[in-house]
Amino acid sequence: MKIEELVQQTLRMVFQDDSLIFDKSRFAGGLTNYNYIMKIHGIEYVIREPGGMTDQMIDRRIEKRNNAIASELGLNSACIYFDEDTGIKISRYVESSRNIALANPEDPNNMREVSRLIKTIHNSPRLFSNEFNWKQELVKYEKIVEELNGSFFFDYSELKQQLLTLVKENVKQITLVPCHNDTVPENFLLCDSGKVYLIDWEYAGLNDPSWDVAAYILESRLSEEAIHQLMLEYYGQPPAKEEIAKIKCYILAQDLLWTVWALIRHYNGDDFLEYCVFRYDRFRKNIREFSKYAEYPISEMVKVD
């Protein structure tokens, strides 16, 4: 059964209405998965259609548990159905909302809310049962690429080893706390009421909190001034030199990890080659510059040539 047919079957079962048709006309975004807004029986919902190969990349049982914890903490939008076997999810649509990517990720108030939300999850008394270890995730993704008979960039092995060396030299202290691990600005929803949500918990797990800080900086391509302000909001003071070096290493690691993630989607037949190339080109540039110059600015690392 095609995934669209499975989603439609699920909708009919959940809402007990055999006349429902899976309507994909209102696309709500997504890279890992594809989200669509549907009005069903007078109420708007976000319907998640799992993306290609996500059954091999994401443990939906773990996601379901972490998604529930995030909801208990008041961070997540209301989920009314989660199928841990198929990855299909149905959530209440947050009315009068827009994501921070559209609302300006550098706005001081938005960055204050981002900092507040990620600190809430980092300080959660409810711990996740799993760890998000980027090195292990990378190995897993590499194996999937190989199983798809895919290939890597010509200098992949060399640059990956450079990254591992830089991480070993610069990431000295790791603290494991509950993390979202995909803090792109699109995952933060601002409501007209003032409420802010952090959605999409597929990659959630115990990790170093600076991973989430690095991800927001990188994915939002923050300016030097905005980076400084976000760090003050999150850390309460300018972070130590060691913390800055850790963030730089995490920026490098994220570009490499999501490059290989995109390779999986590409070799599975999805249109992700351009996304893959831009992330790897940035990784290649940054690892070259950071290896030569330890003070290479974070604001330069987020740029796309």
LOFIKE-528967 format. One line per field, with one value per residue (C-alpha): y, x, z; chain. Coordinates in steps of 0.05 Angstrom, whole numbers, padded with zeros to 5 digits. Last residue first. Example, Ala and Ser with C-alpha at 12.3 -4.5 7.8 and 13.67 -1.06 7.14 Angstrom:
# LOFIKE-528967
py <- -00021, -00090;
px <- 00273, 00246;
pz <- 00143, 00156;
chain <- A, A;
END
This chain:
# LOFIKE-528967
py <- 00613, 00593, 00628, 00595, 00586, 00660, 00681, 00627, 00666, 00630, 00638, 00568, 00587, 00534, 00476, 00524, 00548, 00479, 00451, 00510, 00505, 00430, 00435, 00491, 00450, 00390, 00429, 00460, 00392, 00355, 00408, 00407, 00331, 00326, 00311, 00242, 00178, 00136, 00154, 00227, 00214, 00174, 00228, 00279, 00242, 00240, 00316, 00322, 00289, 00329, 00397, 00378, 00356, 00422, 00463, 00417, 00431, 00506, 00500, 00462, 00515, 00569, 00527, 00522, 00597, 00609, 00632, 00706, 00710, 00684, 00621, 00621, 00695, 00716, 00663, 00686, 00758, 00742, 00700, 00757, 00807, 00760, 00747, 00685, 00633, 00607, 00535, 00547, 00588, 00544, 00481, 00508, 00523, 00454, 00421, 00465, 00425, 00362, 00303, 00260, 00247, 00282, 00266, 00257, 00312, 00356, 00417, 00473, 00517, 00590, 00622, 00697, 00695, 00711, 00645, 00634, 00565, 00540, 00481, 00525, 00560, 00495, 00465, 00393, 00361, 00369, 00357, 00322, 00328, 00296, 00341, 00336, 00363, 00363, 00379, 00414, 00364, 00302, 00343, 00369, 00298, 00272, 00329, 00316, 00242, 00263, 00308, 00251, 00201, 00249, 00274, 00242, 00255, 00193, 00137, 00102, 00028, 00037, -00009, 00037, 00098, 00060, 00043, 00116, 00136, 00088, 00111, 00183, 00168, 00135, 00197, 00243, 00208, 00223, 00184, 00148, 00142, 00216, 00248, 00280, 00332, 00378, 00428, 00419, 00420, 00486, 00514, 00499, 00536, 00597, 00605, 00603, 00652, 00701, 00691, 00710, 00772, 00794, 00783, 00744, 00684, 00730, 00713, 00668, 00625, 00634, 00592, 00622, 00617, 00641, 00570, 00514, 00455, 00396, 00338, 00274, 00229, 00174, 00142, 00074, 00029, 00082, 00107, 00173, 00204, 00265, 00304, 00373, 00421, 00413, 00454, 00446, 00401, 00344, 00355, 00348, 00284, 00257, 00272, 00237, 00173, 00174, 00189, 00129, 00084, 00119, 00099, 00142, 00129, 00063, 00080, 00149, 00118, 00164, 00216, 00201, 00236, 00279, 00307, 00375, 00385, 00437, 00427, 00432, 00357, 00351, 00412, 00389, 00419, 00378, 00357, 00321, 00284, 00291, 00356, 00390, 00443, 00457, 00437, 00455, 00417, 00348, 00326, 00254, 00239, 00226, 00191, 00130, 00173, 00143, 00201, 00155, 00100, 00146, 00185, 00121, 00095, 00162, 00158, 00087, 00107, 00164, 00116, 00069, 00000;
px <- 00574, 00529, 00545, 00538, 00612, 00627, 00584, 00618, 00683, 00749, 00788, 00818, 00849, 00878, 00833, 00774, 00784, 00789, 00734, 00690, 00698, 00686, 00626, 00597, 00607, 00575, 00513, 00505, 00515, 00463, 00410, 00422, 00418, 00354, 00300, 00278, 00297, 00322, 00393, 00376, 00341, 00400, 00448, 00407, 00421, 00495, 00495, 00454, 00510, 00566, 00532, 00514, 00585, 00615, 00565, 00579, 00653, 00640, 00595, 00649, 00701, 00654, 00645, 00720, 00729, 00679, 00608, 00590, 00540, 00471, 00484, 00421, 00403, 00476, 00489, 00429, 00454, 00524, 00496, 00449, 00507, 00550, 00492, 00449, 00446, 00380, 00400, 00470, 00452, 00393, 00434, 00492, 00446, 00414, 00483, 00504, 00457, 00500, 00455, 00400, 00347, 00301, 00312, 00239, 00213, 00177, 00150, 00173, 00115, 00108, 00047, 00040, -00033, -00015, 00022, 00095, 00116, 00188, 00205, 00217, 00273, 00314, 00324, 00334, 00370, 00310, 00353, 00344, 00410, 00478, 00537, 00599, 00667, 00729, 00702, 00762, 00817, 00773, 00724, 00779, 00805, 00736, 00727, 00793, 00774, 00709, 00748, 00792, 00736, 00692, 00744, 00714, 00643, 00604, 00574, 00506, 00493, 00429, 00460, 00521, 00477, 00443, 00511, 00532, 00468, 00481, 00554, 00530, 00478, 00532, 00576, 00517, 00499, 00426, 00417, 00353, 00308, 00291, 00294, 00235, 00262, 00270, 00327, 00348, 00275, 00261, 00328, 00308, 00243, 00272, 00328, 00279, 00234, 00291, 00312, 00242, 00242, 00310, 00287, 00342, 00298, 00250, 00175, 00181, 00237, 00203, 00144, 00075, 00013, -00058, -00084, -00039, -00063, -00081, -00035, -00041, 00020, 00037, 00104, 00080, 00095, 00094, 00026, 00014, -00055, -00083, -00018, -00027, 00029, 00093, 00127, 00076, 00122, 00072, 00074, 00149, 00144, 00093, 00138, 00195, 00153, 00129, 00198, 00226, 00173, 00185, 00258, 00283, 00332, 00306, 00231, 00250, 00272, 00225, 00186, 00130, 00063, 00044, -00026, -00033, -00105, -00159, -00227, -00295, -00305, -00236, -00199, -00133, -00063, -00007, 00061, 00116, 00169, 00245, 00243, 00179, 00129, 00056, 00029, -00043, -00066, -00049, -00120, -00125, -00198, -00249, -00313, -00302, -00309, -00291, -00242, -00184, -00202, -00216, -00153, -00112, -00138, -00120, -00050, -00042, -00065, -00015, 00040, 00027, 00000;
pz <- -00013, 00045, 00111, 00179, 00189, 00178, 00237, 00279, 00270, 00254, 00320, 00313, 00246, 00199, 00220, 00226, 00154, 00122, 00165, 00147, 00072, 00069, 00115, 00072, 00009, 00044, 00064, -00005, -00039, 00002, -00007, -00082, -00083, -00042, -00094, -00070, -00106, -00049, -00068, -00055, 00011, 00036, 00011, 00050, 00115, 00094, 00087, 00151, 00190, 00156, 00167, 00238, 00255, 00230, 00271, 00330, 00324, 00324, 00384, 00422, 00405, 00432, 00496, 00506, 00497, 00553, 00538, 00543, 00600, 00616, 00577, 00535, 00528, 00525, 00472, 00432, 00436, 00411, 00354, 00335, 00331, 00289, 00242, 00248, 00193, 00221, 00211, 00238, 00299, 00317, 00309, 00351, 00409, 00405, 00403, 00462, 00506, 00501, 00483, 00511, 00459, 00409, 00335, 00315, 00362, 00311, 00348, 00395, 00413, 00432, 00464, 00454, 00436, 00364, 00364, 00348, 00325, 00332, 00287, 00226, 00263, 00262, 00331, 00308, 00368, 00415, 00476, 00544, 00581, 00573, 00592, 00550, 00570, 00526, 00457, 00426, 00411, 00402, 00361, 00316, 00306, 00289, 00240, 00205, 00199, 00166, 00119, 00095, 00088, 00049, 00000, -00062, -00039, -00020, -00060, -00061, -00069, -00027, 00025, 00025, 00038, 00095, 00125, 00123, 00159, 00216, 00221, 00224, 00277, 00320, 00314, 00327, 00392, 00409, 00473, 00491, 00552, 00553, 00622, 00657, 00706, 00645, 00649, 00577, 00555, 00590, 00568, 00495, 00505, 00540, 00490, 00432, 00468, 00477, 00405, 00383, 00427, 00399, 00326, 00292, 00273, 00234, 00234, 00173, 00201, 00269, 00248, 00241, 00285, 00283, 00295, 00320, 00280, 00325, 00312, 00271, 00264, 00214, 00231, 00205, 00265, 00320, 00298, 00334, 00342, 00379, 00387, 00419, 00401, 00439, 00494, 00550, 00591, 00584, 00508, 00507, 00547, 00497, 00438, 00474, 00482, 00410, 00384, 00420, 00388, 00321, 00318, 00261, 00204, 00178, 00180, 00155, 00088, 00048, 00087, 00135, 00119, 00178, 00182, 00215, 00239, 00230, 00263, 00229, 00220, 00189, 00163, 00135, 00141, 00109, 00135, 00097, 00136, 00145, 00105, 00127, 00105, 00118, 00050, 00041, -00022, 00005, 00020, 00045, 00028, 00083, 00064, 00108, 00171, 00238, 00253, 00271, 00221, 00162, 00175, 00180, 00114, 00082, 00111, 00086, 00016, 00015, 00039, -00018, 00000;
chain <- A, A, A, A, A, A, A, A, A, A, A, A, A, A, A, A, A, A, A, A, A, A, A, A, A, A, A, A, A, A, A, A, A, A, A, A, A, A, A, A, A, A, A, A, A, A, A, A, A, A, A, A, A, A, A, A, A, A, A, A, A, A, A, A, A, A, A, A, A, A, A, A, A, A, A, A, A, A, A, A, A, A, A, A, A, A, A, A, A, A, A, A, A, A, A, A, A, A, A, A, A, A, A, A, A, A, A, A, A, A, A, A, A, A, A, A, A, A, A, A, A, A, A, A, A, A, A, A, A, A, A, A, A, A, A, A, A, A, A, A, A, A, A, A, A, A, A, A, A, A, A, A, A, A, A, A, A, A, A, A, A, A, A, A, A, A, A, A, A, A, A, A, A, A, A, A, A, A, A, A, A, A, A, A, A, A, A, A, A, A, A, A, A, A, A, A, A, A, A, A, A, A, A, A, A, A, A, A, A, A, A, A, A, A, A, A, A, A, A, A, A, A, A, A, A, A, A, A, A, A, A, A, A, A, A, A, A, A, A, A, A, A, A, A, A, A, A, A, A, A, A, A, A, A, A, A, A, A, A, A, A, A, A, A, A, A, A, A, A, A, A, A, A, A, A, A, A, A, A, A, A, A, A, A, A, A, A, A, A, A, A, A, A, A, A, A, A, A, A, A, A, A, A, A, A;
END
